């Protein structure tokens, strides 16, 4: 991964409370896993920055190296990597995601 890609990823994560590196964009996800995470975030009314990794092959590979996580989508909250669609789904179902988002001041209590 180039320094430029790593810097771009760090910048996106620093500038936005919630960042979803995904296939497609929030309005038109290009895979079911990305769609699932978008639906969870929309359901919770969480504003997020969507980053389409399909538009940039270097970014698509770079985010996998950056997080040491092999798949897309990848969700970052408050600068921290949470995981992919399975982890987001499980956290949502257990209420852990809502608790985290409340603690970060990203959804109402």
C-alpha positions, 0 to 999 in steps of 0.5 A: 500500500502506498503512503498516499493511500494510507494517508487518504484512509487515515484522513477519511477516518479522521474527518468523519465519525462513521465511515463505510468502505463499501462496494458501491455507494449508500444509494446503490450498494453493489453487494449484499454485504455492503447493502446490509451495513447500509440498511443497519446504519440507515435504520439507526439514522446514523449519518456516515461517509460512504467510500466506494472501493470499486472506483479505486483498485488501489484503495480497495486493496489498501483498506484491506491492508490498513485494517488487516481485514480481508473483506469489504465492507469495512465499518469505522466508528470514531476512528476505530475499525469495527468489522465487516457485515457479519460483525455489524449485524451481530452487534446490531442484533445484540444492541452492542452497536446501538450502545456504542453509537450512543456512547459516541454521541452519534445517535440519541439516547 
